[in-house]
Amino acid sequence: MELRTSLGHILVVDDDELVRDYLHLRLQEAGYSCTAVANGLEAIDNLRRHATPDVILLDLNMPGLDGIEFLRLAQEHIGHAFGVIVMTGVAGPRLREQVMRFGAFTMIEKPVDFDKLVRLLRIQRDFLRTKAALRAEGA
């Protein structure tokens, strides 16, 4: 497990090794700590063994445990302690609705525009901080 940074820790879940390596490298260069795994089963195992990431970048189309099934299992067994940004080459309103229903924060199309991804990560981080602050005020 890698050290956390002030920008946060990202878990990349994608069966495409080139995508995993690219995002891992670019996210580290941008100041994030990052772990990359190849499928939903590895992601579940990572979540059970290590500290919860701030955001999960999740590919939908993977062999074995795909992204939708991962979202469903994570929601049932782990909860919403992290944000999920779904990455897909096949976008559409029905798919967006489905992934949001299972707890994803948003969706980004592949090939991933890295600048857009970083903006989404910042929005997600600010959202989680605001949510935590509101909970603290209500406690």
NORURMO-V461091 format. One record per pair of residues at least 24 apart in sequence whose C-alpha atoms are under 10 Angstrom apart, sorted by the first residue. I is the first residue (numbers start at 1). J is the second residue. Records with the same first field share a line. If there is no record, write none. Layout:
I = J  J
This chain:
1 = 33  34  35  46  49  50  51
2 = 33  34  35  50
3 = 32  33  34
4 = 31  32  33  34  51  53  54
5 = 31  32  33  34
6 = 31  32  33
7 = 31  32  33  54  121  122  125
8 = 32  33  34  53  54  55  121  122  125
9 = 33  34  35  51  52  53  54  55  56
10 = 34  35  36  52  53  54  55  56  57  82  83  84  121
11 = 35  36  37  43  46  47  52  53  54  55  56  57  58  84
12 = 36  37  38  39  43  53  55  56  57  58  59  85  87
13 = 37  38  39  40  41  42  43  56  57  58  59  60  62  66  67  86  87
14 = 38  39  40  43  57  58  59  60  61  62  63  66  67  87
15 = 39  40  58  59  60  61  62  63  66
16 = 59  61  62
19 = 59  110  111  112
20 = 57  59
22 = 114
23 = 57  112  114  117
26 = 114  118
27 = 114  117  118
30 = 118
38 = 62  63
39 = 63  64  65  66  67  70
40 = 64  65  66  67  68  69  70  71  73  74
41 = 65  66  69  70
43 = 70  74
44 = 70  71  73  74  77  78
47 = 74  78
48 = 77  78
52 = 78  81  82
53 = 81  82  83  84
54 = 81  82  83  84  121  124  125  128
55 = 81  82  83  84  85  105  121  124  125  128
56 = 82  83  84  85  86  104  105  121
57 = 83  84  85  86  87  104  107  108  117  121
58 = 84  85  86  87  88  104  107  108
59 = 85  86  87  88  89  107  108  109  110
60 = 86  87  88  89  90  99
61 = 87  88  89  90
67 = 99
68 = 95  98  99  102  104
69 = 99  102
70 = 102
71 = 99  100  101  102  103  104
72 = 99  101  102  103
73 = 102
74 = 102  103
75 = 102  103  104
76 = 102
79 = 103
80 = 104
81 = 128
82 = 124  125  128
83 = 121  124  125  127  128
84 = 121  124
85 = 117  120  121  124
86 = 110
87 = 111  112  117
88 = 112
